[in-house]
């Protein structure tokens, strides 16, 4: 996906940050979006800011930046509270709160049991209230995939939800251009297949990712080759 000659949008820059594996670039866009929102606190600006933080926080978790996770999570919760006041019955807000609880479990594991139960309740409610909501489906998939089985998690049950998210993008119901979440959903789904020992399926997803975005070098050079080795060993 080539960038145009005009100044890239915040969405494009966040996509570039994802592809390049550069959380620092992502954070710069969050700072800009926050400034825009403070200057013009509208619903569209709020939504864009919340979603930018929603994607950035797990990026920081992966990088082991717990201090940054804590700081951004606190700000994201403040943003979400504003959204809830404006739209108290929004299923996406329930899904986002569930996701934020999941993020907090990483940096505050002592609250894990309470947060896991609350996250599951919010996730189920969000999905039941709006089963066509992209964020609700994504959070449902992640909740199943990353929650221990003892708390109701199931990677196998998560796969169909990831496929549903991908289908929403590929059917044109969701805008796919410069959307980091489309690629990220496929990356996570490939990882889920690996967890299940289904390495051929995982490799097929990685191949699709690289056709979609050839510049995703951290998939090309790391995740995909590692998966190929596992598949080869498993097939012998």
ROKOLSE-112246 format. One line per 2 residues: their letters; for each residue x, y, z of N, C-alpha, C. Coordinates in steps of 0.001 Angstrom, whole numbers, plus 524288, in hexadecimal, padded with zeros to 5 digits. Layout:
BEGIN
a) X Y Z X Y Z X Y Z ~ ...
//
This chain:
BEGIN
xx) 8034B 7FB60 80000 80000 80000 80000 80374 804DA 80000 ~ 8038B 8079B 7FBA6 806F7 80C26 7FB28 8045B 81104 7FD49
xx) 80771 81469 7FFA6 80567 8194D 801B2 80523 81D56 7FD56 ~ 80127 820AF 7FD7E 8007D 824BC 7F992 80442 82939 7FA6E
xx) 803B9 82D32 7F6FA 8073A 831A9 7F72E 8058B 8359C 7FB4C ~ 80093 83582 7FCCF 7FEAC 83937 800B3 8009A 837AD 80625
xx) 80000 83B51 809D0 80197 83A38 80F32 7FE7E 83591 81145 ~ 80120 83182 81331 7FE4F 82CDD 8150E 7FAA5 82E2A 81993
xx) 7F642 82B79 819C7 7F28D 82C25 81E10 7F4B0 82981 822F3 ~ 7F219 82A79 82758 7F39F 827DE 82C31 7F2EF 821F1 82B9D
xx) 7EED1 82062 828E2 7EDDD 81ACF 82807 7F251 81860 824E8 ~ 7F40F 81B0D 820E4 7F86B 8191D 81DB7 7FD6E 818B4 820F4
xx) 7FE76 81CA8 82423 8033E 81CAD 8273A 8033E 81860 82B5B ~ 7FEB6 81755 82DA0 7FE51 81319 83176 7FF08 80DD9 82EBD
xx) 7FCDD 80D65 82A13 7FDAC 808A2 826F7 8037B 807DE 825E2 ~ 8061E 80C0C 82456 80BB5 80BCC 82347 80EB7 80A34 8282B
xx) 80D2D 80C53 82CAC 80FB6 80AF3 83198 80F14 80523 832BC ~ 80A6F 80312 831A6 8097E 7FD7F 83281 80CEA 7FA33 82EED
xx) 80CE8 7FB92 829ED 80FE0 7F88C 82618 815B5 7F8AA 8275B ~ 8179A 7FD3D 828F0 81D2A 7FDDC 82A10 81EAF 7FBC7 82F74
xx) 81AC6 7FA87 832B9 81BFF 7F8E1 8380E 81E3F 7FD4D 83B45 ~ 81BF8 80204 83A9A 81E0B 806BD 83D18 81A07 8092E 840C9
xx) 819E1 80777 845BE 8163F 809CE 84971 8172C 80F9D 84A4C ~ 81C01 8116F 84973 81D27 816F9 84A2A 81A31 81A4E 8462D
xx) 819A9 81856 8415D 816A9 81B29 83D66 810D7 81B2F 83EBF ~ 80F13 816D7 840D7 80993 81670 8426C 80872 81A5E 846C4
xx) 80BFA 81AC0 84A85 80B36 81E5A 84EE8 80B06 82408 84D04 ~ 80E33 8255B 84921 80E1A 82AB0 8470B 808B5 82C0B 844E6
xx) 80635 8284D 84268 80100 82943 84045 7FCF8 829B6 844A3 ~ 7FDA9 826C7 848D3 7FA1A 8273E 84D48 7FA81 82CA4 84FB1
xx) 7FF47 82E9F 85033 80010 833EB 85252 7FD49 837ED 84EE4 ~ 7FDD5 83752 849C3 7FB44 83AEE 8461F 7F555 83A8A 84686
xx) 7F359 835C0 846AF 7EDB6 834E9 84716 7EB92 8370F 84C31 ~ 7EE9D 83681 85064 7ECF3 83892 85571 7EC9D 83E84 8554A
xx) 7F06F 840FC 852D0 7F05D 846B1 85247 7EBA8 84878 84F0F ~ 7EA91 845A4 84AE7 7E610 846EE 8479C 7E100 8466F 84AB6
xx) 7E0A7 84231 84DBE 7DBEC 84156 850D8 7DB38 84593 85502 ~ 7DF6A 8470D 85795 7DF0D 84B1A 85B99 7DD62 85055 8593E
xx) 7DF1E 85152 85468 7DDAB 8562A 851C8 7D817 855F7 84FB1 ~ 7D65A 85147 84E5E 7D11A 850A5 84C2C 7CEDA 84B7B 84E1F
xx) 7CCB6 84B75 852E5 7CAFB 84691 85554 7C5E6 84468 852FE ~ 7C62F 842BC 84E1F 7C1AA 8406E 84B8B 7C1BD 83A89 84BD0
xx) 7BD61 8382D 84A47 7BCD9 8327C 84A87 7C0A2 82FBB 846D4 ~ 7C129 831B6 8421E 7C4AE 82F44 83E56 7CA50 82F6C 84043
xx) 7CBDC 833CC 84274 7D12E 8345D 84483 7D211 830B3 84923 ~ 7CE09 83030 84C6D 7CE65 82CBF 850FB 7CEE9 8270B 84F4F
xx) 7CBAB 82579 84B9A 7CBD4 82011 849BC 7D131 81EBC 84777 ~ 7D352 8224A 84454 7D85D 82145 841D6 7DCB4 820D6 845E9
xx) 7DC70 82415 849EA 7E05B 82400 84E0B 7E00D 81EE7 8512D ~ 7DB55 81D4A 85293 7DAAC 8187E 8559A 7DCAF 813C4 8528D
xx) 7DB4B 81387 84D91 7DCEA 80F0C 84A6D 7E2D5 80EFB 8498D ~ 7E52B 81396 8493B 7EADE 813D9 848B6 7ED79 811A4 84D99
xx) 7EB5A 812EB 8521E 7ED8A 810E6 85704 7EC69 80B14 8579B ~ 7E7ED 8096F 855E2 7E668 803E8 85619 7EA49 80081 8531A
xx) 7EC3B 80277 84EC6 7F012 7FF83 84BC5 7F59B 80014 84DC8 ~ 7F6BF 804A2 84FFC 7FC14 805C2 851C0 7FD8C 802D6 856BB
xx) 7F9DC 80249 85A4F 7FB0E 7FFF3 85F6A 7FD18 7FA53 85EF5 ~ 7FA8C 7F6D8 85BF9 7FCC7 7F192 85B7D 8020C 7F17F 858B7
xx) 80300 7F560 85557 8081E 7F5FA 852DB 80C35 7F6CC 85723 ~ 80AFD 7FA33 85AF1 80E94 7FB48 85F47 80F22 7F68F 862E0
xx) 80ADE 7F3AA 86392 80B1A 7EEED 866C1 80EFF 7EB1A 86462 ~ 80EB6 7EA7D 85F3C 81247 7E6F8 85C82 817EE 7E8B9 85D1B
xx) 818BD 7EDE7 85D51 81E02 7EFFF 85DDB 81FDC 7F005 8638D ~ 81C71 7EE7D 8672B 81DDC 7EE51 86CAE 81E07 7F39C 86F54
xx) 81B5F 7F777 86D15 81B7A 7FCCA 86F31 816DA 7FD9D 872E9 ~ 81741 7FB4C 87788 812E0 7FB5C 87B2D 8118C 800DB 87D1E
xx) 81574 8041F 87DCD 81477 80976 87F8E 8113E 80C6D 87B84 ~ 81295 80BC0 8768E 80FAD 80E4A 87256 80A31 80BFC 871E7
xx) 809BE 806E3 872A7 804A0 8045A 87292 80120 806B4 876C0 ~ 80332 80738 87B7E 80035 80958 87FDA 7FE64 80EEB 87EC4
xx) 801EE 81223 87CAE 800AA 81799 87B9E 7FC87 81813 8775B ~ 7FD36 81538 8731E 7F97A 81589 86EC0 7F43F 81312 87031
xx) 7F466 80F01 87355 7EF8A 80C83 874FC 7EC52 81035 87859 ~ 7EEF4 81323 87BB3 7EC3B 816F5 87EF6 7E990 81B19 87B96
xx) 7EC4C 81CFE 8779F 7EA10 820E9 87425 7E59C 81E96 870E4 ~ 7E655 819BF 86F21 7E24D 81734 86C00 7DD49 8167D 86F1F
xx) 7DDD0 8152D 87410 7D92E 8148F 8776A 7D660 819CC 8782D ~ 7D95B 81E03 87896 7D6F5 82333 87908 7D3E1 82484 87415
xx) 7D644 82360 86F9D 7D397 82449 86AA2 7CE9B 82108 86A45 ~ 7CEF1 81C29 86BF7 7CA7D 818AB 86BAB 7C614 81A75 86F38
xx) 7C769 81CB0 873A7 7C377 81EAF 87743 7C063 82321 874BD ~ 7C317 8266C 871DC 7C071 82AA7 86F03 7BCB6 82866 86AFC
xx) 7BE82 82462 8683B 7BB2D 821D0 86457 7B666 81F73 866E9 ~ 7B716 81CFA 86B62 7B2B1 81A87 86E1B 7AEAD 81E97 86FE2
xx) 7B084 82312 87195 7ACF1 82736 87336 7A9AF 8292A 86E9C ~ 7AC33 8296C 86A0B 7A97D 82B50 86563 7A5F9 82724 862FC
xx) 7A785 82231 8638D 7A4B0 81DE0 86108 7A4D3 81922 8649E ~ 7A1AC 81938 868CE 7A211 81537 86CE7 7A0A8 80FB1 86B2F
xx) 79DD4 80F1D 866ED 79C27 809E4 8653C 79F27 807F6 86078 ~ 7A3DD 809E4 85FC8 7A711 80886 85B46 7A9CB 80348 85C2E
xx) 7A882 7FF28 85929 7AB05 7FA0A 859EB 7B0ED 7FA43 85912 ~ 7B2B7 7FD94 85575 7B851 7FDF4 8547D 7BB30 7FFE0 85955
xx) 7B8A4 8034A 85C57 7BB0D 80531 86129 7BBB6 800BF 86512 ~ 7B7DE 7FD47 8655A 7B85A 7F8AC 868BD 7BCEA 7F544 86701
xx) 7BD63 7F483 861D5 7C1A2 7F14C 85FC5 7C6EB 7F3BA 860F7 ~ 7C74A 7F8D8 86058 7CC42 7FB7C 86164 7CDA9 7FB36 8672C
xx) 7C9CC 7FBCC 86A8F 7CAE3 7FB5F 8702F 7CCCA 7F5E2 8717D ~ 7CA78 7F1FD 86EFC 7CC32 7EC9C 86FC9 7D1DF 7EBF5 86E06
xx) 7D328 7EE44 86988 7D886 7EDF8 86790 7DC4A 7F0AB 86B46 ~ 7DAB8 7F52B 86D4B 7DE17 7F807 870ED 7DEF6 7F4E4 875EC
xx) 7DAF6 7F211 877A0 7DBA5 7EE9F 87C29 7DFAD 7EA62 87AF6 ~ 7DF79 7E857 87639 7E344 7E46C 874AE 7E8CA 7E692 874AF
xx) 7E96C 7EB68 872CB 7EE95 7EDE2 872D5 7F080 7EEA6 8786F ~ 7ECE0 7F034 87BDC 7EE6F 7F139 88147 7F028 7EC38 88409
xx) 7EDF9 7E7C8 8826E 7EF85 7E2D2 884CF 7F54D 7E1BE 88406 ~ 7F775 7E3C0 87FBC 7FCFA 7E2E3 87E98 8006B 7E5DD 8826C
xx) 7FECD 7EAA2 883C5 8020C 7EDD1 88739 80058 7ED7E 88CEC ~ 7FBC9 7EB25 88DDE 7F9D1 7EAA8 89332 7F778 7E534 893F2
xx) 7FAB2 7E11D 893B6 7F8B2 7DBBE 893DC 7F5EC 7DA58 898F3 ~ 7F6F6 7DD3C 89D24 7F465 7DC0E 8A221 7EE84 7DD05 8A1E0
xx) 7ECCD 7E03D 89E1D 7E735 7E13B 89D66 7E502 7DDC2 89914 ~ 7E815 7D9F0 89770 7E6C0 7D6C8 892E7 7E178 7D425 8932F
xx) 7E03C 7D1AC 89795 7DB53 7CECD 8980E 7D6AD 7D279 89776 ~ 7D6DD 7D6E2 89A2C 7D296 7DAAE 899DB 7D229 7DCF2 89460
xx) 7D6A5 7DE7D 8921F 7D6A1 7E0F4 88CFE 7D4E6 7DD28 888C3 ~ 7D67C 7D835 88937 7D50C 7D44A 88552 7CF28 7D36D 88545
xx) 7CCE0 7D315 889E8 7C733 7D243 88A41 7C438 7D6E7 88809 ~ 7C5F7 7DB90 88967 7C35A 7E049 88781 7C3F9 7E0D7 8819C
xx) 7C8AF 7DF9C 87FA7 7C9BC 7DFFB 87A0D 7C643 7DC3A 876FE ~ 7C5AB 7D783 878F0 7C260 7D3B0 87640 7BCB6 7D579 87618
xx) 7BADC 7D788 87A7A 7B56E 7D964 87ABC 7B482 7DDD9 876DB ~ 7B831 7E18D 876B5 7B7BB 7E5F8 8731E 7B826 7E436 86D6E
xx) 7BBC0 7E09A 86C6A 7BC84 7DE9E 8671D 7B79D 7DBED 86523 ~ 7B56C 7D885 86855 7B0B6 7D5AD 866CB 7AC26 7D96C 865EA
xx) 7ABA8 7DD43 86953 7A769 7E113 868D5 7A7F8 7E437 863C9 ~ 7ACB9 7E5F6 862B0 7ADAC 7E918 85E00 7AC55 7E600 8591B
xx) 7AE04 7E122 858F7 7AD14 7DDEE 85453 7A748 7DCA4 853BA ~ 7A4B6 7DB93 85808 79F1A 7DA5D 857D1 79BF3 7DF23 8561D
xx) 79D92 7E3BB 857E9 79AB7 7E885 8568D 79B8C 7EA19 850DE ~ 7A036 7E8FB 84EC0 7A152 7EA65 84955 7A52C 7E67E 846F7
xx) 7A33C 7E203 84528 7A6B2 7DDF7 84301 7A942 7DF7A 83DDA ~ 7A7B4 7E3EE 83B9D 7AA22 7E5C0 836CC 7AE46 7E9DA 8379E
xx) 7AF2F 7EB4E 83C7F 7B301 7EF5E 83DDF 7B88B 7ED2E 83D72 ~ 7BBBF 7EF92 83A23 7C10E 7ED9B 83930 7C434 7ED36 83E3F
xx) 7C426 7F159 84162 7C728 7F14F 84641 7C512 7ED35 84A05 ~ 7BFE9 7EC94 84A29 7BD8E 7E8AF 84DA6 7BF52 7E32B 84C2D
xx) 7BF8D 7E222 84711 7C13D 7DCF8 84541 7C70C 7DC35 84667 ~ 7CA29 7E038 84564 7CFD0 7DFDC 84657 7D100 7DEC5 84C0E
xx) 7CE60 7E1A1 84F7B 7CF51 7E0F7 85519 7CD72 7DB99 856DC ~ 7C918 7D9D0 854AE 7C722 7D48D 855F0 7CB32 7D070 85471
xx) 7CD6E 7D107 84FC7 7D168 7CD56 84DF7 7D624 7CD59 8518E ~ 7D801 7D1FF 852DA 7DCA7 7D268 8562C 7DB9C 7D06F 85BB0
xx) 7D6E3 7D17A 85D9C 7D587 7CFA9 862DF 7D5BB 7C9B2 86321 ~ 7D3B0 7C72D 85F20 7D3D7 7C176 85EF5 7D96C 7BF7A 85E42
xx) 7DC60 7C20E 85AF0 7E19C 7C03E 8598F 7E58A 7C0D4 85E00 ~ 7E540 7C542 860BF 7E954 7C678 86496 7E7C6 7C579 86A3F
xx) 7E2E0 7C417 86B2E 7E12E 7C2E3 8707F 7E242 7BD26 871B8 ~ 7E490 7BBF7 8763C 7E56F 7B674 877A5 7E05B 7B35B 87799
xx) 7E0BF 7AE6A 8764E 7DC1D 7AB15 875E1 7D8F9 7AB01 87AEF ~ 7DBAF 7AB63 87F60 7D907 7AB3F 8846E 7D542 7AFD0 88512
xx) 7D632 7B40E 88228 7D2C7 7B8A2 8825B 7CF4A 7B904 87D81 ~ 7CEF1 7B4B6 87A99 7CB5F 7B49F 8762B 7CDD8 7B596 870DD
xx) 7D307 7B5B8 870A2 7D5A8 7B6A6 86BB2 7D5D8 7B1C8 86849 ~ 7D63B 7B295 86328 7D6A9 7AE36 85F7A 7D8C3 7B04D 85A52
xx) 7DDAA 7AF21 8592F 7DFFC 7B0E6 85444 7DD0E 7AEA6 84F9B ~ 7DB6B 7A9CC 84FFC 7D88C 7A751 84BAD 7D37C 7AA45 84A84
xx) 7D0B8 7ABE8 84E91 7CBD3 7AEC0 84DD1 7CCC6 7B44E 84BDB ~ 7D18D 7B64F 84CA5 7D2C1 7BBA1 84AEC 7D360 7BC00 84501
xx) 7D52B 7B7D2 84287 7D65D 7B7EA 83CEE 7D1C9 7B9DE 83993 ~ 7CCF8 7B7CF 83A47 7C8A2 7B9B2 836FD 7C79E 7BF8B 83791
xx) 7C89B 7C1AD 83C2A 7C7C8 7C74B 83CF1 7CBEF 7CA72 83A05 ~ 7D0C9 7C895 83A07 7D4D3 7CB3A 836F1 7D36B 7CB10 8311F
xx) 7D173 7C697 82F62 7CFDF 7C614 829E9 7CB6D 7C9DD 828AA ~ 7C7FB 7CAAF 82C6A 7C395 7CE47 82B94 7C588 7D3E6 82AF9
xx) 7C95B 7D568 82E28 7CBA4 7DAA6 82DB4 7CE18 7DB5B 82850 ~ 7D12A 7D786 826AB 7D3BB 7D7C5 82194 7CFB4 7D81C 81D34
xx) 7CB78 7D52A 81DC7 7C750 7D533 819D9 7C4B7 7DA88 8196E ~ 7C406 7DD34 81DD1 7C1A5 7E26A 81DBE 7C4F6 7E633 81A8A
xx) 7CA20 7E5B8 81B0F 7CD9E 7E907 817F7 7CD6D 7E782 81230 ~ 7CDF5 7E28C 81129 7CE84 7E0CE 80BC1 7C96A 7E120 808AB
xx) 7C506 7E161 80B65 7BFFB 7E1F1 808C1 7BEB6 7E7A5 80792 ~ 7C1F4 7EB28 809A0 7C110 7F0AE 808BB 7BDA3 7F347 80CC8
xx) 7BBE5 7F052 810B2 7B8A0 7F297 814D1 7BBD3 7F620 81874 ~ 7C0EC 7F543 8189B 7C47A 7F892 81B93 7C8BF 7FA88 817E5
xx) 7CA7A 7FF62 818A2 7CE90 801A4 81563 7D3C2 7FEF7 81689 ~ 7D604 7FC98 8128E 7DABA 7F972 8135A 7DFBF 7FC91 812A1
xx) 7DF86 800C2 80F7F 7E43D 803AC 80E20 7E6A5 80656 812E6 ~ 7EB9F 80557 813C7 7EE99 807A5 81815 7EC44 8065A 81D6F
xx) 7E9DF 801D4 81DF3 7E7C0 80041 8230A 7EB3D 7FC0A 82562 ~ 7EE1A 7FD7C 8296D 7F1BA 7F9EB 82C02 7EEE2 7F520 82E2D
xx) 7E9EF 7F5C8 82F93 7E729 7F187 8322E 7E62C 7ECE7 82E86 ~ 7E5C0 7EDEE 8297D 7E50B 7E9A3 825B6 7E9D9 7E61B 825C8
xx) 7EE6D 7E875 82543 7F342 7E561 82572 7F3F0 7E2D1 82AC9 ~ 7F2F3 7E5C6 82EDA 7F3D7 7E3C9 83424 7F056 7DF25 83562
xx) 7EB80 7DF57 8336D 7E7F2 7DAF1 83452 7EA18 7D603 831CF ~ 7EC34 7D689 82D13 7EE81 7D1F9 82A7B 7F35B 7D00F 82D58
xx) 7F688 7D3A7 82F55 7FB38 7D21D 83242 7F9B2 7CF0E 83728 ~ 7F5D1 7D10D 839F6 7F420 7CE6E 83EC2 7F1B1 7C926 83D80
xx) 7EE9D 7C8EF 83943 7EC2E 7C3F8 837CD 7F04E 7BFED 8365A ~ 7F460 7C196 83397 7F8A2 7BE03 83251 7FB20 7BBF3 8374F
xx) 7FBEA 7BF6E 83B18 7FE12 7BDCA 8401F 7FA81 7BA03 842F3 ~ 7F56A 7BACC 8425B 7F1A5 7B73D 844CB 7F205 7B1CF 84259
xx) 7F28A 7B1A6 83D31 7F345 7AC97 83A97 7F83D 7A9E1 83C95 ~ 7FC54 7ACF6 83D66 80130 7AAB2 83F65 80067 7A870 844DB
xx) 7FD86 7AB3D 84829 7FC69 7A951 84D6F 7F9A1 7A411 84D45 ~ 7F676 7A357 8493D 7F380 79E7B 848A2 7F69E 79A4A 845CE
xx) 7FB6F 79BAA 84439 7FEAB 797ED 84167 7FD32 79751 83BB6 ~ 7FA07 79AED 839B7 7F84C 79AB5 83441 7FBE9 79E34 830FE
xx) 800B6 79C61 8304A 804C0 79FAB 82DF4 803EE 7A0AC 82824 ~ 801B7 79CFA 8255B 800AF 79DE2 81FD1 7FCBA 7A247 81F18
xx) 7F8B0 7A240 82255 7F4C7 7A66F 8221D 7F73E 7ABAC 8238E ~ 7FA97 7AB98 82781 7FD29 7B06C 82933 8009C 7B297 824D6
xx) 8039E 7AF32 8225B 8070B 7B0F1 81E1E 803E8 7B339 8199B ~ 7FF71 7B0E5 81880 7FC18 7B2E1 81452 7FA3D 7B86F 81586
xx) 7F915 7B96F 81A73 7F768 7BEB5 81C00 7FBF3 7C289 81B89 ~ 80093 7C0EE 81D40 80528 7C457 81CBC 80635 7C5A0 816FE
xx) 80586 7C1CF 81399 80649 7C2B9 80E05 80264 7C6BF 80BFC ~ 7FD8E 7C657 80DBA 7F986 7CA19 80C2E 7FADC 7CF8F 80E24
xx) 7FCE0 7CFDA 812EC 7FE6E 7D4E6 81526 80293 7D776 811C1 ~ 80669 7D479 8101E 80AC7 7D69F 80D18 80931 7D80D 80786
xx) 80536 7D57C 80579 80312 7D71E 8006D 80040 7DC52 80118 ~ 7FD72 7DCDA 80565 7FA8B 7E1AA 80679 7FE30 7E637 80788
xx) 80239 7E542 80AB9 805F0 7E961 80C23 80B75 7E722 80C09 ~ 80E06 7E764 80777 81357 7E535 806FA 8175C 7E7D3 80A85
xx) 81637 7EC88 80C57 819F7 7EF59 80F94 819FA 7EDC6 81547 ~ 816CA 7E9ED 816AA 81670 7E845 81C25 81B06 7E49D 81D5B
xx) 81FA3 7E6F0 81DE8 82477 7E3E5 81E47 824E8 7E0AC 82340 ~ 8227D 7E268 82781 822D0 7DF5D 82C4F 81F90 7DA59 82BF2
xx) 81BF3 7DA2E 82847 8193E 7D545 8271C 81C85 7D212 8234C ~ 81E7B 7D4A2 81F29 82186 7D1F8 81B1E 82686 7CF8A 81D54
xx) 8292F 7D264 820CE 82E56 7D0AF 8229A 82E3B 7CD88 827A6 ~ 829FA 7CDC6 82A87 829C9 7CB2C 82F9F 82548 7C746 8301D
xx) 8207B 7C94C 83029 81BFD 7C5E6 8313E 81B38 7C1B1 82D16 ~ 81B7B 7C336 8281F 81A88 7BF78 823E8 81EC0 7BB3B 82396
xx) 823D6 7BC9D 823A2 827D1 7B87E 82373 82787 7B4BA 8281B ~ 82666 7B6E1 82CB5 825ED 7B388 83156 8216A 7AFC2 830C2
xx) 81D25 7B1B0 82E84 81893 7AE5A 82DB0 819BE 7AA18 829AC ~ 81C90 7AB7E 8258A 81DFF 7A7A2 82189 82139 7A32D 823E3
xx) 824C4 7A485 82767 82801 7A087 829EF 824A1 79CD9 82D33 ~ 820F0 79F14 83004 81D77 79BE0 83342 81A1C 79859 82FD3
xx) 8182E 79A8A 82B7C 814EA 79785 827EF 817F6 792F9 8258D ~ 81CCC 79412 823FB 82011 79009 821A6 8211E 78BAA 8258B
xx) 82261 78D2C 82A5C 8236F 7894A 82E6D 81E8B 7861C 82FA9 ~ 81A0E 788C1 82FBD 81526 7863A 8310A 81353 7828C 82CB3
xx) 8149F 783E1 827DA 812E5 780BB 82366 81649 77BE9 82275 ~ 81B10 77BFC 824C5 81EA6 77788 823FF 81D1F 772DF 8276C
//
